[in-house]
Amino acid sequence: MVCHGEHTYLYSQIMLNILAQEPKGGSNIRRLCQELQKCANDKGLDVTPITLALSGAAAYPRACQALSSMLSRNALNPADITILYKMYNDSQYPPPPVDLIRVPSFLDLLIDALFKPHSHLNPEHKPKYIFLLSYAASVTEVYKKGVRKSINKDELKPTQQAMEKVQVLCAENKNSSELIGHVSTLFQCVKFPVIAIGVLKWVDDTVSDASYFKLNTDHTPHHLVLLDEITTNHLLLHQKALDLLTRLFESTFEDLDVLVRLELKKTVLDRMVHLFSRGCVMPVVNYIRKCQEKQDTDISLIRHFVSEVLDVIAPPYTAEFVNVFLPLIENDDITGTLRSEDGNDPVSEFICHCKANYIMT
């Protein structure tokens, strides 16, 4: 409804921007503003002028014009990037507010330019892209009564340096085997949230290539190992990682042998179990439950998932988890071969515990 008309959108964004100034909960409201902007963009509405006006861009007309040009065309321009770079990297004059370049669609464009495989980025301008993305991600400002009192750039240089290292590796588009010597560097650098988002984008585009798994010889491709590290460090990227794993699991891989295909899907399930172990419990279990209900997934794969999950869980369980997971456990087609006659096995123990401690719905 907010995006129904221009007046409704403008009124809603003004109200939310006022609420976003509150010290308690302001960041959550700001996030809601960004979601509304994204929704409007997805509907094909150009809300760039409203976004820039509310971010205080009017006080910086050159920066406003540069951003407006790129956002309206949904494409980066080296000339406009140079203008922003000079304004934010000027040691003589105060830089514009960092919120000005925290427009989600602008950040997405920067991430695509730096981390998307085969992205043709002019080496002369690459440091400017890295600087702007690092600045937007790491610099904090303190305001009192609407006046900026301080700018903290302590994290800017470390973020820049880490991004430069990772961007070079992503640009070279190394295959799984070639990444072995760089895994420790990547693990260290993906601790920065903005770099984790970029690497996740790179991994997504790389493994989505039809030839990737056909040419891969590793049991667990290093690109998927990177995914484990990202989900270990960044709770907010769990859903994006699960979306990627879901697409991989549902891919047909028609060029691969049937047995190779099954092993590959077990590897993807192992990544889901890791995601499960890091706290993304219900989204993962709900997805596997839907696969079982649709009966379009090899039963051995669901059995593999159940077996791996039983190895990493222990009581107490939430009622929500039990209600979704127990039907998988009680299905003889799935767990029949995992049970022993004496009942001394993880499957039987889980069933007994649930029936003794939970009221099943």
TADAFEN-V68054 format. One line per field, one symbol per residue. psi: psi as a letter, one per 40 degrees, with the letter a starting at -180 (. if undefined). A space follows every 50 residues. Layout:
# TADAFEN-V68054
psi=???
This chain:
# TADAFEN-V68054
psi=ddediddddddddddddddeehdhedddddddddddddddddeehgeddd dddeefedegddddddddddddefiihddddddddddeehedihiiiddd efhdddddddddddehifhghhddedddddddddddddhiihihfehhdi hhfdeddddddddddddddddefiiddeedeedddddddedhdddddddd ddddddeehdedddeheidhiddddddddddddgdeedddddddddddde idfdeiidddddddddddddddddddeeegcddddddddddddefehhdd ddddddddddeeiiiiiidddddddddddehdddedeeiideegiddddd ddddddeihh.
